[in-house]
């Protein structure tokens, strides 16, 4: 999709982090914006900031884990602008626990946002985008954790591996039908976002209690906070997204070290080895 000015972009998780950076970049490209987020205060603030820059933008409070919310988001977008050309399924959360300590509520929360949020986006938007027949693009935000495995983040890794697989199948399904909609899957490593603080959006009784963490969990959580604090700026991720959209490129690997980790994982699989543990800081064996 090489012409973006005047086109319509819908971005979930659009009020903070990567989503907000993508929204800012889309506004600079002259796109009309529909931003969705579960954080109402941040959503109002982001919409106001973009409007102040001259963007045509609306915000829709959305819990992407609920299909009814995403369907309402689609209804609003198509009613307001008539078309949707760029769909960015970006909303995401994470939780740090050993796999055996994750509760059913933890799994439902992470998979509900990260995986079902993407599924709901496809269900609500793709049929209408196909019906319109316009050139379009779908970006699904996965993670380097959708290509590798990060200890302490079982639910997150499972959800993001699901997003990668879903995106690959979506690519094939659209291509076989010669649809004018292209697909990209975004797999960033560490980025300066609040993903490590995701549980701020959960009810008090559902949040993890850090005082119960064992030494390994404490070390992992500390390493993740350090890695995100020193991670890539969200604006650089947004630039990579738009480079991929205009070039119709499927895989978006924002961090060069991710490719090395993927290569090592494939060698582990093909040679029958145990999985190699990658360091948090460099994405290399550690």
C-alpha positions in Angstrom: 0.0 0.0 0.0 2.1 2.9 -1.3 -0.4 5.8 -1.0 -1.4 6.6 2.6 -2.6 10.2 2.6 -6.4 10.3 3.1 -6.6 6.6 3.9 -8.1 5.3 7.2 -6.1 3.5 9.9 -7.6 1.7 12.9 -5.1 1.0 15.7 -5.9 -1.0 18.9 -3.9 -0.3 21.9 -3.4 3.0 20.2 -3.2 5.3 23.2 0.2 4.2 24.6 3.6 2.7 23.6 3.9 1.2 20.1 0.3 1.9 19.2 0.6 5.5 20.0 3.8 5.8 18.0 2.1 4.1 15.1 -0.8 6.6 15.4 1.6 9.5 15.4 3.4 8.3 12.3 0.0 7.6 10.6 -1.0 11.1 11.3 2.2 12.5 9.8 1.4 10.4 6.7 -2.0 12.3 6.5 -4.1 9.3 7.4 -7.5 9.5 9.2 -7.3 7.6 12.5 -9.5 5.5 14.7 -7.8 4.7 18.0 -9.0 2.0 20.4 -7.8 1.4 23.9 -9.0 0.2 27.3 -7.3 3.1 29.1 -9.9 5.8 28.7 -7.7 8.6 30.2 -4.8 7.9 27.9 -7.1 7.5 24.9 -8.6 10.9 25.5 -5.2 12.5 25.9 -3.8 10.9 22.8 -6.8 11.9 20.7 -6.5 15.5 21.9 -2.8 15.6 21.2 -3.3 14.3 17.6 -6.2 16.7 17.0 -3.9 19.5 18.2 -1.5 18.5 15.4 -4.3 18.7 12.9 -5.1 15.0 12.5 -8.6 13.8 11.9 -9.0 11.2 14.7 -11.6 9.6 16.9 -11.1 7.4 20.0 -13.2 4.4 20.9 -13.0 2.8 24.3 -12.4 -0.9 23.5 -11.7 -4.1 25.4 -10.4 -6.2 22.5 -10.9 -9.4 24.4 -14.7 -8.8 23.9 -15.9 -9.4 20.4 -18.8 -7.1 21.0 -16.4 -4.2 21.7 -14.4 -4.9 18.5 -17.5 -5.2 16.4 -18.7 -1.8 17.8 -15.2 -0.4 17.0 -15.6 -1.6 13.4 -19.1 -0.1 13.2 -17.8 3.2 14.4 -14.9 3.3 12.0 -16.9 2.4 8.9 -19.8 4.8 9.9 -17.4 7.6 10.5 -15.1 7.2 7.5 -16.7 4.7 5.2 -13.6 2.6 4.6 -10.7 1.1 6.6 -7.4 0.6 4.8 -4.9 -0.1 7.5 -5.8 -2.3 10.5 -3.3 -2.6 13.3 -4.2 -5.2 15.8 -1.7 -4.0 18.4 -3.2 -4.3 21.9 -1.2 -6.5 24.2 -0.5 -7.4 27.8 2.1 -9.6 29.7 2.4 -11.3 33.0 5.5 -12.8 34.6 5.1 -16.1 36.4 6.4 -19.7 36.1 4.1 -21.7 33.8 2.8 -23.8 36.7 1.7 -20.8 38.7 -0.4 -19.2 36.0 -4.1 -19.3 37.0 -7.0 -19.8 34.6 -7.8 -16.2 35.0 -4.2 -15.3 34.0 -4.4 -17.4 30.9 -7.8 -16.0 30.0 -6.6 -12.4 30.4 -3.4 -12.8 28.3 -4.9 -14.9 25.6 -8.0 -12.8 25.6 -6.2 -9.6 24.8 -3.1 -10.8 22.8 -4.6 -13.6 20.7 -8.4 -13.3 20.8 -8.0 -9.5 20.3 -6.4 -10.2 17.0 -8.9 -12.8 16.1 -11.8 -10.4 16.9 -10.1 -7.7 14.8 -10.0 -10.0 11.8 -13.6 -11.2 12.3 -14.9 -7.6 12.6 -12.9 -5.9 9.9 -11.7 -8.2 7.2 -15.1 -9.1 5.6 -15.9 -5.4 5.2 -12.5 -4.6 3.9 -12.7 -7.4 1.4 -16.2 -6.3 0.4 -15.0 -2.8 -0.3 -12.3 -4.1 -2.6 -9.8 -1.4 -1.8 -6.1 -2.0 -1.4 -5.4 -2.5 2.3 -3.0 -3.8 4.9 -3.3 -5.6 8.2 -0.5 -5.5 10.8 -0.7 -7.9 13.7 1.6 -7.1 16.6 3.3 -10.3 17.9 6.7 -10.2 19.5 10.2 -11.7 19.3 8.5 -13.9 22.0 6.3 -15.2 19.1 9.4 -16.6 17.4 11.5 -17.5 20.5 10.6 -18.5 24.1 11.1 -16.2 27.1 11.3 -17.9 30.5 8.7 -16.6 33.0 6.3 -15.6 30.2 4.5 -18.7 29.2 1.1 -17.1 28.5 2.7 -14.2 26.7 4.9 -16.5 24.5 2.0 -18.8 23.7 -0.2 -15.9 22.7 2.4 -14.3 20.5 3.3 -17.6 18.8 -0.4 -17.9 18.1 -0.4 -14.4 16.5 2.6 -15.3 14.3 0.9 -18.5 13.1 -2.5 -16.8 12.6 -0.8 -14.0 10.6 1.0 -16.6 8.3 -2.3 -18.4 7.7 -4.1 -15.1 7.0 -1.4 -14.2 4.5 -2.0 -17.5 2.6 -5.8 -17.3 2.8 -5.8 -13.8 1.3 -3.1 -14.5 -1.3 -4.9 -17.6 -2.6 -8.0 -15.5 -3.1 -6.0 -12.7 -4.8 -7.2 -10.2 -2.3 -5.9 -6.7 -2.3 -5.2 -6.9 1.4 -1.6 -7.6 2.5 -0.4 -8.7 5.9 2.5 -8.0 8.2 3.4 -9.5 11.6 5.3 -7.2 13.9 7.9 -9.0 16.1 9.8 -6.5 18.2 12.1 -7.4 21.0 12.6 -4.9 23.9 10.9 -1.6 23.4 10.5 1.3 25.8 6.8 0.6 26.7 4.9 -0.2 29.9 4.3 -3.8 28.9 6.0 -4.9 32.1 3.3 -3.0 34.0 0.4 -4.5 32.1 -1.4 -5.7 35.2 -2.2 -2.1 36.1 -5.3 -2.7 33.9 -6.5 -5.7 36.0 -8.6 -5.6 39.1 -6.7 -5.5 42.4 -7.7 -9.1 43.3 -6.4 -10.5 40.0 -2.9 -8.9 40.0 0.2 -10.9 40.8 1.8 -10.3 44.2 5.6 -9.7 43.7 6.2 -10.5 47.3 5.5 -14.1 46.6 8.0 -14.4 43.7 10.8 -16.8 44.1 14.4 -15.7 43.4 14.3 -16.8 39.7 11.0 -14.8 39.1 12.5 -11.8 40.8 15.6 -12.0 38.6 13.5 -12.3 35.4 11.2 -9.5 36.3 14.1 -7.2 37.1 15.8 -8.1 33.9 12.7 -7.4 31.9 12.3 -4.0 33.5 15.9 -3.2 32.7 15.6 -4.4 29.1 12.4 -2.4 28.4 13.9 0.7 30.1 16.9 0.5 27.7 14.9 -0.8 24.8 14.2 0.6 21.3 12.1 3.8 21.1 8.6 3.1 20.0 9.0 5.6 17.2 11.6 3.4 15.6 9.2 0.5 15.7 6.5 2.7 14.1 9.0 3.6 11.3 9.7 -0.1 10.7 5.9 -0.8 10.5 5.4 1.9 7.8 8.4 0.7 5.8 6.9 -2.8 5.8 3.4 -1.5 4.9 4.6 0.5 1.9 6.8 -2.3 0.8 4.2 -5.1 1.4 6.7 -7.0 3.6 5.3 -9.7 5.9 7.9 -10.2 8.7 8.9 -7.1 10.7 11.9 -7.9 12.8 12.9 -4.6 14.5 15.9 -6.0 16.3 18.7 -7.6 14.3 19.5 -10.1 17.1 16.1 -11.7 16.8 17.1 -13.3 13.5 20.1 -14.9 15.2 17.9 -16.3 17.9 15.4 -17.7 15.4 18.3 -19.4 13.5 19.6 -20.9 16.8 16.1 -22.1 17.7 15.7 -23.8 14.3 19.1 -25.5 14.7 18.1 -26.7 18.2 14.9 -28.2 16.6 16.6 -29.8 13.6 19.5 -31.2 15.6 17.3 -32.5 18.4 18.9 -30.3 21.1 17.4 -28.8 24.2 16.2 -25.3 23.6 19.0 -22.7 24.1 18.3 -20.0 26.7 18.8 -16.5 25.3 19.9 -13.6 27.4 17.5 -10.8 28.1 20.0 -8.1 27.3 21.3 -9.1 23.9 19.0 -11.8 22.5 22.0 -14.1 22.4 22.9 -17.4 24.2 23.4 -16.6 27.8 
